[in-house]
Every structure is written in C-alpha cells, then in structure tokens.
C-alpha cells in the first residue's frame, strides 16, 4: 500500500495518514506543546533555521515544526484528500 506524503516545506514530507493536527504556533498553549515535546525528545524541527509557522502533531506524539504557514500545510492536506490520495479509515 502506497502512503500519501504531505509536503511540509524545504523537501520535507510526513506521512499524511498519521497527521493528527496542524496548528498555528502563536499562542501560549502551542508554545507549551512545543516545549513539552522538546523535553520528551519528540520534537522534530523541519524549519531549516526559519521562523516556526506551523506545528504538526502526529499520531505517535511527535511534534514537527514547519516554516510553512499552517493554512498552506492544511490546504496541501485537503488537496491530498480531494485527489483521493488520502483515504479516511473506517
């Protein structure tokens, strides 16, 4: 079975089926999620040194930081669903 990959910027991808949430990093609760993930060693920084513009939470509790706007990542995710590359499990 081929898995759909979600582009999160700078040549980085994640398995789309494993994404739980795509969040904007601009609030204190989101900063706490990021800090807790760093402490637990579940944080993956895919920003390439740029400002964090999206936080992606995976079903494995990994937290991925992206320099691409959360809205852009979400629209890419939606495009995968519309193209039929991402199937909702029943």
WOGINOR-V408105 format. One record per residue. N is the residue number from 1. RES is the residue in three letters. PSI is psi in radians with two decimals (* if undefined). OMEGA is omega in radians with two decimals (none if undefined). NEAR is the number of other C-alpha atoms within 8 Angstrom. Layout:
BEGIN
{{N & RES & PSI & OMEGA & NEAR} {N & RES & PSI & OMEGA & NEAR}}
END
This chain:
BEGIN
{{1 & UNK & 2.24 & -3.14 & 2} {2 & UNK & 2.37 & -3.11 & 3} {3 & UNK & 2.42 & 3.11 & 8} {4 & UNK & 2.34 & 3.13 & 10} {5 & UNK & 2.37 & 3.13 & 8} {6 & UNK & 2.11 & 3.13 & 12} {7 & UNK & 2.12 & 3.14 & 10} {8 & UNK & 0.23 & 3.04 & 12} {9 & UNK & 2.59 & 3.06 & 11} {10 & UNK & 0.64 & 3.11 & 6} {11 & UNK & 0.13 & 3.14 & 6} {12 & UNK & 2.43 & 3.11 & 8} {13 & UNK & 2.74 & 3.02 & 9} {14 & UNK & 2.75 & 3.09 & 10} {15 & UNK & 2.01 & -3.00 & 10} {16 & UNK & -0.63 & -3.11 & 11} {17 & UNK & -0.31 & -3.08 & 8} {18 & UNK & -0.02 & 3.14 & 9} {19 & UNK & 2.25 & 3.10 & 12} {20 & UNK & -0.73 & -3.08 & 8} {21 & UNK & 2.58 & 3.01 & 7} {22 & UNK & 2.02 & -2.95 & 12} {23 & UNK & 2.67 & 3.01 & 10} {24 & UNK & 2.39 & -3.00 & 11} {25 & UNK & 0.21 & -2.92 & 10} {26 & UNK & 0.20 & 3.14 & 6} {27 & UNK & 2.82 & 3.13 & 7} {28 & UNK & -0.70 & 3.09 & 6} {29 & UNK & -0.62 & 3.12 & 6} {30 & UNK & -0.64 & 3.08 & 12} {31 & UNK & -0.63 & 3.09 & 10} {32 & UNK & -0.71 & 3.09 & 8} {33 & UNK & -0.79 & 3.14 & 8} {34 & UNK & -0.80 & -3.12 & 10} {35 & UNK & -0.72 & 3.13 & 8} {36 & UNK & -0.69 & 3.11 & 8} {37 & UNK & -0.68 & 3.11 & 12} {38 & UNK & -0.79 & 3.14 & 9} {39 & UNK & -0.69 & -3.11 & 7} {40 & UNK & -0.02 & 3.14 & 7} {41 & UNK & 0.64 & 3.07 & 6} {42 & UNK & 0.21 & -3.10 & 10} {43 & UNK & 2.29 & 3.06 & 12} {44 & UNK & 2.08 & -3.12 & 8} {45 & UNK & 1.90 & 3.13 & 8} {46 & UNK & 0.51 & -3.09 & 10} {47 & UNK & -0.24 & -3.08 & 12} {48 & UNK & 0.69 & 3.08 & 7} {49 & UNK & 0.03 & 3.14 & 4} {50 & UNK & 3.03 & 3.14 & 6} {51 & UNK & 2.42 & 3.09 & 6} {52 & UNK & 2.15 & 3.14 & 11} {53 & UNK & -0.17 & 3.08 & 12} {54 & UNK & 2.51 & 3.04 & 15} {55 & UNK & 2.18 & -3.12 & 15} {56 & UNK & 2.12 & 3.13 & 13} {57 & UNK & 2.26 & -3.11 & 13} {58 & UNK & 2.86 & -3.13 & 12} {59 & UNK & -0.21 & 3.10 & 8} {60 & UNK & 0.12 & -3.07 & 5} {61 & UNK & 0.11 & 3.03 & 7} {62 & UNK & 2.53 & 3.11 & 11} {63 & UNK & 2.15 & -3.08 & 13} {64 & UNK & 2.28 & 3.10 & 12} {65 & UNK & 2.36 & 3.13 & 14} {66 & UNK & 2.58 & 3.09 & 15} {67 & UNK & 0.02 & 3.11 & 14} {68 & UNK & 2.45 & 3.12 & 11} {69 & UNK & 2.47 & 3.13 & 10} {70 & UNK & -0.66 & 3.13 & 12} {71 & UNK & -0.65 & 3.13 & 6} {72 & UNK & -0.78 & 3.11 & 8} {73 & UNK & -0.74 & 3.13 & 14} {74 & UNK & -0.67 & 3.12 & 9} {75 & UNK & -0.60 & 3.06 & 8} {76 & UNK & -0.69 & 3.10 & 10} {77 & UNK & -0.79 & 3.11 & 10} {78 & UNK & -0.67 & 3.12 & 8} {79 & UNK & -0.64 & 3.09 & 8} {80 & UNK & -0.71 & 3.12 & 12} {81 & UNK & -0.82 & -3.11 & 10} {82 & UNK & -0.57 & 3.13 & 7} {83 & UNK & -0.08 & 3.12 & 7} {84 & UNK & 0.19 & 3.12 & 7} {85 & UNK & -0.38 & -3.12 & 8} {86 & UNK & 2.16 & -3.10 & 11} {87 & UNK & 2.28 & 3.06 & 7} {88 & UNK & 2.34 & 3.10 & 4} {89 & UNK & 2.51 & -3.08 & 3} {90 & UNK & * & none & 2}}
END
